[in-house]
Amino acid sequence: MLSQPRSGLLAAWGNALLAGFVSPDDAVLAVVGDDAVHRVEGLPGEAGPVGLTLALGRLRALGVTGYRIALPAPGHPLGLSGPPEFNARALEAEEAVIAAGAPYGLIPEVSAAGPDGDQHVEVLWHCLPVREAPPADVPSLGEAERELAEALREATEVLSRLDVAASGPVAEVALDAYRARSERGREVLAPGYPPRAVRVLELAQRIGLLVSLAYEHGHGGAVSASEMAARGEALRPVERCARRALVASYNAYVEERERGMPPVS
């Protein structure tokens, strides 16, 4: 969970653009990152896909005042508000951007082209109608921070108790990558976000990394089916907590704006 979801990048830098902290070109460069190109299809008034710069400008003209994200999982429609058709497509993609101020949402479709070792990634965002309603199960930043502190303790205890293989060379490389990213501080979010959102996002990424290591690098001491099931049961709520905190972090700009708090300059 060290890499940011594409929905998070689009929401964060889209919000920074709306607040006037960055130029359209800088916002699009940050969103696209290492991908080859991002386009948006389904925009009102457009017959076909358009570039991301034009799309962000068009959404602003349509009344969009901010962007939230959703990171749904089976049985957990985190950040979604409907309708069912949008929710189903967002669940398939495992992420979505939800506009504030206008009833639109964006769902990414990612495709790769080219030979192995030299592939380029293209992203087509589908603009679809959404229901204007409170997002599902999104905590406040304060709630997310408190939940994460407890989740980090629980994750550490679970990994230790079950002797999960979350150490060794592969794990150390992943942890080093996390520490290097953490040292860059506010670079994890776009300008305009409160420091607490940065703090919560970094902690959520750290917990997500611990959970990923537990799942991906061997069974450790959990050698029986019952022990592996126990590990999964113990880690699922920790993973859920981390996802809730990620959404709260990216959504902090809109939440604070709706409470009348100015963006952080």
matplotlib code that plots the C-alpha trace (Angstrom):
import matplotlib.pyplot as plt

x = [0.0, 3.0, 1.8, -1.1, -4.3, -4.9, -8.2, -6.3, -3.9, -6.7, -8.7, -5.8, -4.3, -7.8, -8.5, -5.2, -6.1, -9.6, -8.0, -5.5, -2.4, -1.2, -1.5, -3.5, -0.3, 1.3, -1.8, -2.1, 1.6, 1.2, -1.9, -0.4, 2.9, 4.6, 1.5, 1.6, -1.7, -5.0, -8.2, -11.8, -14.9, -18.5, -18.2, -21.4, -21.0, -18.1, -18.7, -15.6, -12.6, -10.8, -7.5, -7.3, -6.6, -9.7, -11.7, -10.8, -11.7, -15.0, -15.9, -15.2, -17.4, -20.1, -20.1, -17.5, -16.1, -14.0, -13.2, -13.5, -12.5, -14.0, -12.0, -14.7, -14.2, -16.7, -19.1, -17.7, -18.9, -16.4, -16.9, -19.7, -23.1, -24.8, -26.5, -26.1, -24.7, -21.9, -21.2, -20.9, -18.4, -16.4, -16.3, -14.9, -12.2, -11.7, -11.6, -13.4, -13.5, -16.7, -17.2, -18.6, -20.9, -22.1, -23.4, -20.5, -18.1, -15.0, -13.9, -10.5, -10.0, -6.4, -4.8, -1.2, 0.3, 3.6, 6.0, 7.1, 9.6, 8.6, 4.9, 3.1, 0.0, -3.0, -5.9, -9.4, -11.6, -15.3, -17.5, -20.8, -23.7, -23.7, -26.1, -25.5, -25.5, -23.1, -20.3, -20.6, -18.5, -15.9, -14.5, -13.3, -9.6, -9.6, -11.5, -9.2, -6.1, -7.3, -8.4, -5.0, -3.1, -5.0, -4.8, -1.0, -0.7, -3.1, -1.2, 2.1, 0.7, -0.9, 2.2, 4.3, 1.8, 1.3, 5.0, 4.2, 7.1, 7.2, 10.9, 13.9, 15.4, 12.2, 10.4, 13.4, 13.4, 9.7, 10.2, 13.1, 10.9, 8.3, 10.8, 12.2, 8.8, 7.9, 11.0, 9.5, 6.7, 4.1, 4.9, 2.5, -0.5, -1.0, -0.8, -3.8, -4.2, -3.9, -0.9, -3.1, -4.2, -0.6, 0.1, -3.0, -2.2, 1.4, 0.3, -2.4, 0.3, 2.6, -0.2, -1.2, 2.4, 2.6, -0.6, 0.7, 3.9, 1.9, -0.1, 2.6, 5.8, 5.1, 3.0, 5.5, 4.4, 0.8, 1.3, -2.1, -5.3, -6.8, -3.8, -3.9, -7.6, -7.0, -4.3, -6.7, -9.5, -7.2, -5.7, -8.9, -10.2, -6.8, -6.7, -10.3, -9.2, -6.3, -8.5, -11.0, -8.1, -6.8, -10.2, -10.5, -7.1, -7.8, -11.3, -10.0, -9.9, -13.6, -14.6, -12.8, -14.1, -17.6, -17.0, -15.8, -12.1, -9.8, -7.3, -3.7, -1.5]
y = [0.0, 2.3, 3.5, 5.9, 4.8, 6.6, 7.8, 9.4, 11.2, 12.5, 13.7, 15.3, 17.1, 18.0, 19.6, 21.5, 22.7, 23.9, 25.7, 27.5, 25.9, 24.3, 24.9, 22.6, 21.2, 20.5, 18.8, 16.5, 15.7, 14.6, 12.5, 10.8, 10.0, 7.0, 6.2, 7.0, 8.9, 9.5, 10.3, 10.8, 9.6, 10.2, 13.9, 15.9, 17.7, 15.6, 13.0, 11.0, 10.7, 13.9, 14.7, 15.1, 18.8, 19.5, 17.1, 18.8, 22.2, 20.9, 19.3, 22.6, 24.4, 21.8, 22.9, 20.6, 22.1, 19.2, 15.5, 12.6, 9.0, 5.6, 2.4, -0.3, -4.0, -6.9, -6.3, -2.8, 0.0, 2.4, 6.0, 5.2, 6.8, 5.1, 4.5, 0.7, 0.7, 3.1, 1.2, -2.1, -0.6, 1.0, -2.2, -4.0, -1.3, -1.2, 2.6, 5.7, 9.5, 11.2, 14.9, 17.4, 20.1, 18.2, 14.6, 12.9, 10.2, 8.8, 5.2, 4.2, 1.5, 0.6, -1.1, -2.0, -2.3, -3.3, -6.2, -7.5, -5.2, -2.3, -1.8, 1.5, 2.0, 4.0, 5.0, 5.7, 7.4, 6.7, 9.7, 8.5, 9.9, 9.5, 10.0, 13.2, 11.6, 11.2, 8.6, 5.2, 4.5, 7.3, 8.4, 11.9, 12.4, 12.4, 9.1, 7.6, 8.6, 7.0, 3.8, 3.6, 3.8, 0.9, -1.0, -0.6, -2.2, -5.0, -5.7, -5.9, -8.2, -10.5, -10.7, -11.6, -14.1, -16.0, -15.8, -14.4, -13.9, -10.1, -9.9, -10.8, -9.2, -8.7, -7.2, -5.0, -3.6, -2.7, -1.1, 0.9, 2.1, 3.2, 5.0, 6.8, 8.0, 9.1, 11.3, 13.3, 14.4, 16.5, 15.2, 12.3, 14.7, 17.7, 21.3, 22.5, 19.5, 19.8, 18.3, 15.8, 14.3, 13.7, 12.1, 9.8, 8.9, 7.9, 5.8, 4.1, 3.3, 1.8, -0.4, -1.4, -2.4, -4.6, -6.3, -6.8, -8.3, -10.7, -11.9, -12.0, -13.3, -16.8, -18.4, -17.9, -20.0, -20.3, -23.7, -25.3, -24.3, -23.2, -21.0, -19.4, -18.8, -17.2, -15.0, -13.8, -13.2, -11.1, -9.0, -8.3, -5.6, -4.0, -3.8, -2.4, 0.3, 1.3, 1.6, 3.8, 6.0, 6.4, 7.6, 10.0, 11.4, 12.1, 13.4, 15.8, 18.7, 18.5, 17.7, 20.8, 23.0, 22.0, 22.9, 26.3, 25.8, 27.4, 25.1, 25.1, 27.4]
z = [0.0, -0.5, -3.9, -3.9, -5.7, -8.9, -7.5, -4.6, -6.9, -9.1, -6.1, -4.2, -7.2, -8.5, -5.2, -5.3, -8.8, -7.7, -4.7, -7.0, -5.4, -8.7, -12.4, -14.7, -16.2, -12.8, -11.6, -14.6, -14.4, -10.8, -11.5, -14.6, -13.0, -14.7, -16.8, -20.5, -20.7, -18.9, -20.7, -19.6, -21.5, -20.8, -19.9, -20.6, -23.9, -25.2, -27.9, -27.0, -24.7, -23.8, -22.2, -18.4, -18.5, -20.5, -18.4, -15.1, -16.6, -17.9, -14.5, -12.8, -15.3, -14.5, -10.9, -9.3, -6.1, -4.8, -5.1, -2.7, -3.2, -2.6, -2.0, -1.9, -1.2, -1.2, 1.6, 2.3, 0.0, 1.5, 0.2, -2.2, -2.3, -5.2, -7.5, -7.6, -11.2, -10.2, -7.0, -9.0, -11.4, -8.6, -6.7, -9.8, -10.2, -6.3, -6.4, -7.7, -7.5, -6.4, -7.2, -4.7, -6.1, -9.1, -9.5, -11.2, -10.5, -12.2, -12.4, -13.8, -16.4, -16.6, -19.6, -20.5, -24.0, -25.4, -24.9, -21.5, -19.9, -22.1, -21.4, -21.1, -19.1, -20.2, -18.0, -19.2, -16.6, -17.1, -16.0, -14.7, -12.7, -8.9, -6.1, -4.1, -0.6, 2.3, 1.5, 3.2, 6.3, 6.0, 9.4, 10.3, 10.4, 14.2, 14.3, 11.6, 13.5, 16.8, 15.0, 13.2, 16.5, 17.9, 14.5, 14.4, 17.9, 16.9, 13.6, 15.4, 18.0, 15.4, 13.3, 16.4, 17.8, 14.5, 13.6, 10.2, 7.8, 7.9, 8.1, 6.0, 2.9, 0.9, 3.9, 4.7, 1.1, 1.4, 4.8, 3.6, 0.7, 3.2, 5.4, 2.4, 1.4, 4.9, 5.0, 2.1, 4.5, 2.7, -0.7, 0.0, -0.5, -2.8, -1.5, 0.5, 2.7, 6.5, 8.2, 10.0, 6.7, 5.7, 9.1, 8.9, 5.3, 6.2, 9.1, 7.0, 4.4, 7.0, 8.4, 4.9, 4.2, 7.4, 6.3, 2.7, 4.0, 6.2, 3.2, 0.6, 2.2, 3.3, 6.0, 8.8, 11.8, 10.5, 8.9, 9.5, 7.7, 11.0, 11.8, 8.4, 8.8, 12.2, 10.7, 8.0, 10.4, 12.6, 9.8, 7.9, 10.4, 10.4, 6.6, 6.7, 9.2, 7.0, 3.9, 5.9, 7.0, 3.4, 2.3, 5.2, 4.3, 0.7, 1.5, 4.1, 1.7, 0.9, 4.5, 5.9, 3.1, 3.9, 7.5, 6.4, 7.1, 4.5, 2.6, 4.1, 2.1]

ax = plt.figure().add_subplot(projection="3d")
ax.plot(x, y, z, "-o")
ax.set_aspect("equal")
plt.show()
